[in-house]
Amino acid sequence: MALDTNVVHTDLNYLIPDGFESAPNSVTVRDARRMPRESWQTLGFELFHFPSVVKSWDDDNAIAQLHYKELVEFAIEQTGADVATISGHIKRNPSESAKHEDLAPITFVHSDFAPSYRQAIFDRHAEPDSLPDLVVGKKEASSEHPNLSQASRILILQFWRNLGPKKMDLPIAFCNPASIDTGSLRFLPVEDYAGSGTFFETIGIESNNVENHDWRYFPEMTQDEMVVFRTFDTARQEQDLPDWTPHSAFRDPAVALGAPARSSIECRVHCFFFDE
């Protein structure tokens, strides 16, 4: 079934209940462009028209110098955060996949960070001199580096942009967290992600009641569009609300693998809030 129809029937890889492996499960992915628009605050993800001043997405220096600033300012506007930081980006395309398998499109239902990631963020920002490797945006102008480990709330927004043709072999889909039983969540260790030396816990989803999962996608995204999705929020954790947004690459049955291959960029912004 082609991606310009109302739904796509495909397989997504879920964790086997009480097991350590994943297996494909049949799901229906609906065209979110044909559905009423919902905000990332309520749904967990949202499509924005967001042209960038970056002229060439092959220029990593321009991305770091220009696009990071755009994103921290946008994140502060969206969230009201006092401070927002960004320290890098990930591209997924054949050349990046050849460097490390972790940089291939992820065909596994997951949300990036478990609640334990809070301590990792605090540890990284324990000292103000940890900030030089970050692009920092602030709601209020100040020359002082804030002590981010003193934040009362931390929220992570992620930004996904298609850099290749509108049609691709492995587009990305997002699931409405409200359609998933929290008992299906599993926290999984990730060691040395893409050779970076980092360790964290990610969230995998067991294949319970998959037929109820509300999967959506935005077909034929252009380079001037961007999906914003939430993957961590200490405020929602404290209220026992989902702060995770399950997502996964999926096979477009109308496009042969590699014809064309997916080319995308992901950026992650940490938003910090301080009590008055």
WOGIUR-V493979 format. One record per pair of residues at least 24 apart in sequence whose ideal C-beta (glycine too) atoms are under 7 Angstrom apart, sorted by the first residue. I is the first residue (numbers start at 1). J is the second residue. D is the distance in Angstrom with one decimal. If there is no record, write none. Layout:
i=<I | I>
j=<J | J>
d=<D | D>
This chain:
i=<1 | 2 | 3 | 3 | 3 | 3 | 3 | 4 | 6 | 6 | 6 | 7 | 10 | 10 | 10 | 12 | 12 | 12 | 13 | 13 | 13 | 14 | 14 | 14 | 14 | 14 | 15 | 15 | 15 | 15 | 15 | 16 | 17 | 17 | 17 | 22 | 23 | 25 | 25 | 27 | 27 | 27 | 28 | 29 | 29 | 29 | 29 | 29 | 30 | 30 | 31 | 31 | 32 | 32 | 32 | 33 | 33 | 35 | 40 | 40 | 40 | 43 | 44 | 44 | 44 | 44 | 44 | 45 | 45 | 45 | 45 | 45 | 46 | 47 | 47 | 47 | 48 | 48 | 48 | 49 | 49 | 50 | 50 | 50 | 51 | 57 | 57 | 63 | 68 | 69 | 71 | 71 | 71 | 72 | 72 | 72 | 72 | 73 | 75 | 75 | 75 | 76 | 76 | 79 | 79 | 81 | 81 | 81 | 81 | 81 | 82 | 82 | 82 | 82 | 82 | 83 | 83 | 83 | 83 | 83 | 84 | 84 | 84 | 84 | 85 | 85 | 85 | 85 | 86 | 86 | 86 | 86 | 86 | 87 | 87 | 89 | 89 | 89 | 90 | 91 | 92 | 92 | 93 | 93 | 93 | 94 | 100 | 100 | 102 | 102 | 103 | 105 | 105 | 105 | 106 | 106 | 107 | 107 | 107 | 108 | 109 | 109 | 109 | 110 | 110 | 110 | 110 | 110 | 111 | 111 | 111 | 111 | 111 | 111 | 112 | 112 | 113 | 113 | 113 | 113 | 113 | 114 | 114 | 114 | 114 | 115 | 116 | 117 | 117 | 117 | 118 | 118 | 120 | 121 | 121 | 122 | 125 | 148 | 150 | 151 | 151 | 151 | 152 | 152 | 152 | 153 | 153 | 153 | 154 | 154 | 154 | 154 | 154 | 155 | 155 | 155 | 155 | 156 | 156 | 156 | 156 | 157 | 157 | 157 | 157 | 158 | 158 | 158 | 158 | 159 | 159 | 159 | 159 | 160 | 160 | 160 | 160 | 161 | 161 | 161 | 161 | 162 | 162 | 162 | 163 | 163 | 163 | 163 | 164 | 164 | 164 | 165 | 166 | 166 | 166 | 167 | 167 | 168 | 168 | 168 | 168 | 168 | 169 | 169 | 169 | 169 | 169 | 169 | 169 | 169 | 169 | 169 | 170 | 170 | 170 | 170 | 171 | 171 | 171 | 171 | 172 | 172 | 172 | 173 | 173 | 173 | 173 | 173 | 173 | 174 | 174 | 174 | 174 | 175 | 175 | 175 | 175 | 175 | 176 | 177 | 177 | 177 | 177 | 179 | 179 | 179 | 180 | 180 | 180 | 181 | 181 | 184 | 203 | 205>
j=<253 | 254 | 167 | 219 | 220 | 252 | 254 | 219 | 30 | 31 | 34 | 31 | 250 | 251 | 253 | 109 | 248 | 250 | 107 | 108 | 109 | 109 | 205 | 206 | 207 | 210 | 186 | 204 | 205 | 206 | 207 | 207 | 206 | 207 | 208 | 108 | 207 | 207 | 210 | 210 | 213 | 215 | 215 | 173 | 215 | 216 | 217 | 250 | 215 | 216 | 217 | 219 | 216 | 217 | 218 | 218 | 219 | 216 | 228 | 229 | 230 | 176 | 176 | 177 | 229 | 230 | 245 | 174 | 227 | 228 | 229 | 245 | 228 | 218 | 225 | 227 | 225 | 226 | 228 | 224 | 225 | 224 | 225 | 226 | 224 | 163 | 265 | 89 | 135 | 135 | 159 | 267 | 269 | 135 | 136 | 137 | 269 | 137 | 157 | 269 | 271 | 137 | 139 | 155 | 271 | 139 | 155 | 271 | 272 | 273 | 138 | 139 | 272 | 273 | 274 | 136 | 138 | 146 | 148 | 272 | 137 | 269 | 270 | 271 | 134 | 135 | 136 | 270 | 134 | 135 | 267 | 268 | 269 | 133 | 134 | 265 | 266 | 267 | 266 | 265 | 262 | 264 | 261 | 262 | 263 | 261 | 194 | 195 | 193 | 194 | 194 | 170 | 249 | 262 | 248 | 249 | 170 | 248 | 249 | 248 | 205 | 246 | 248 | 202 | 203 | 204 | 246 | 248 | 203 | 231 | 244 | 245 | 246 | 247 | 202 | 231 | 156 | 200 | 202 | 231 | 232 | 187 | 201 | 202 | 203 | 237 | 201 | 200 | 201 | 232 | 154 | 234 | 200 | 154 | 270 | 149 | 149 | 272 | 274 | 272 | 273 | 274 | 273 | 274 | 275 | 234 | 235 | 273 | 232 | 234 | 270 | 271 | 272 | 230 | 232 | 233 | 271 | 231 | 232 | 268 | 270 | 228 | 230 | 269 | 271 | 229 | 231 | 266 | 268 | 226 | 228 | 266 | 267 | 226 | 227 | 264 | 266 | 223 | 226 | 264 | 265 | 221 | 223 | 264 | 223 | 263 | 264 | 265 | 260 | 262 | 263 | 260 | 220 | 221 | 222 | 220 | 255 | 252 | 255 | 260 | 261 | 262 | 251 | 252 | 255 | 256 | 257 | 258 | 259 | 260 | 261 | 262 | 249 | 250 | 251 | 262 | 217 | 249 | 250 | 252 | 217 | 247 | 249 | 215 | 216 | 217 | 247 | 248 | 250 | 216 | 229 | 245 | 247 | 213 | 214 | 215 | 246 | 247 | 214 | 242 | 244 | 245 | 246 | 212 | 213 | 214 | 205 | 213 | 246 | 208 | 209 | 208 | 244 | 246>
d=<6.1 | 4.2 | 6.7 | 4.5 | 6.9 | 5.4 | 5.9 | 6.3 | 6.8 | 5.4 | 6.1 | 6.9 | 4.8 | 5.6 | 6.7 | 5.4 | 5.2 | 5.9 | 5.7 | 4.8 | 6.4 | 5.2 | 5.7 | 6.3 | 3.7 | 6.5 | 5.7 | 4.6 | 6.4 | 4.7 | 6.7 | 6.6 | 4.7 | 6.5 | 6.2 | 5.8 | 6.9 | 5.0 | 4.7 | 6.1 | 6.3 | 5.4 | 6.7 | 4.9 | 4.3 | 6.7 | 5.2 | 6.4 | 6.8 | 5.2 | 6.9 | 5.9 | 4.0 | 6.3 | 5.4 | 6.0 | 6.6 | 6.9 | 5.0 | 6.2 | 5.8 | 6.0 | 6.9 | 5.3 | 6.0 | 5.4 | 3.8 | 4.4 | 5.9 | 6.7 | 3.8 | 5.5 | 5.3 | 4.9 | 6.1 | 5.5 | 7.0 | 5.2 | 6.0 | 6.2 | 6.0 | 6.9 | 6.8 | 4.3 | 4.4 | 4.9 | 6.4 | 6.0 | 4.0 | 6.2 | 5.9 | 5.6 | 5.4 | 5.9 | 7.0 | 3.3 | 5.9 | 5.4 | 5.4 | 4.3 | 5.5 | 5.4 | 5.4 | 6.0 | 4.9 | 6.7 | 6.9 | 3.6 | 6.0 | 5.6 | 6.9 | 5.2 | 6.0 | 5.7 | 5.1 | 6.5 | 5.4 | 5.5 | 6.6 | 4.4 | 4.6 | 5.2 | 6.7 | 4.9 | 4.3 | 6.7 | 5.3 | 5.0 | 6.7 | 5.0 | 6.1 | 6.8 | 5.0 | 5.7 | 4.8 | 5.7 | 6.5 | 4.7 | 4.7 | 5.2 | 6.1 | 5.1 | 6.6 | 6.9 | 4.1 | 5.1 | 4.8 | 5.6 | 5.7 | 4.0 | 5.7 | 4.3 | 3.8 | 5.1 | 6.6 | 5.8 | 7.0 | 6.2 | 4.9 | 6.1 | 4.5 | 5.4 | 4.8 | 5.5 | 6.0 | 5.5 | 6.7 | 6.9 | 4.4 | 5.5 | 3.6 | 5.6 | 5.2 | 7.0 | 5.8 | 4.4 | 6.7 | 6.4 | 6.7 | 5.5 | 4.5 | 4.3 | 3.8 | 6.5 | 5.4 | 5.4 | 5.0 | 5.5 | 6.8 | 6.0 | 6.5 | 5.9 | 5.9 | 5.7 | 6.5 | 4.6 | 5.1 | 5.2 | 6.9 | 4.0 | 6.0 | 5.9 | 5.8 | 6.0 | 4.7 | 5.3 | 4.8 | 4.0 | 6.9 | 5.1 | 6.4 | 7.0 | 5.9 | 6.9 | 6.7 | 4.5 | 4.3 | 5.1 | 3.9 | 6.1 | 5.7 | 5.8 | 6.0 | 5.1 | 6.5 | 5.4 | 5.5 | 6.3 | 5.0 | 5.4 | 5.9 | 6.9 | 4.7 | 6.8 | 4.5 | 6.3 | 5.5 | 6.6 | 4.9 | 6.4 | 5.2 | 4.2 | 6.6 | 5.5 | 6.2 | 4.5 | 5.8 | 5.7 | 5.8 | 6.6 | 3.4 | 5.0 | 3.8 | 6.7 | 6.4 | 6.4 | 5.6 | 6.8 | 6.4 | 5.8 | 7.0 | 4.5 | 7.0 | 6.0 | 4.7 | 6.8 | 5.0 | 6.2 | 6.7 | 6.9 | 5.8 | 6.0 | 4.2 | 6.9 | 6.5 | 4.5 | 6.0 | 7.0 | 6.6 | 5.9 | 6.9 | 6.0 | 5.6 | 5.1 | 6.6 | 4.4 | 6.5 | 6.0 | 5.2 | 5.8 | 6.1 | 6.0 | 4.8 | 5.5 | 6.2 | 5.2 | 4.1 | 6.9 | 3.8 | 3.7 | 6.2 | 6.2 | 6.8 | 5.6 | 5.1 | 3.8 | 6.5 | 6.1 | 6.5 | 6.0 | 6.3 | 4.6 | 5.3 | 5.5>
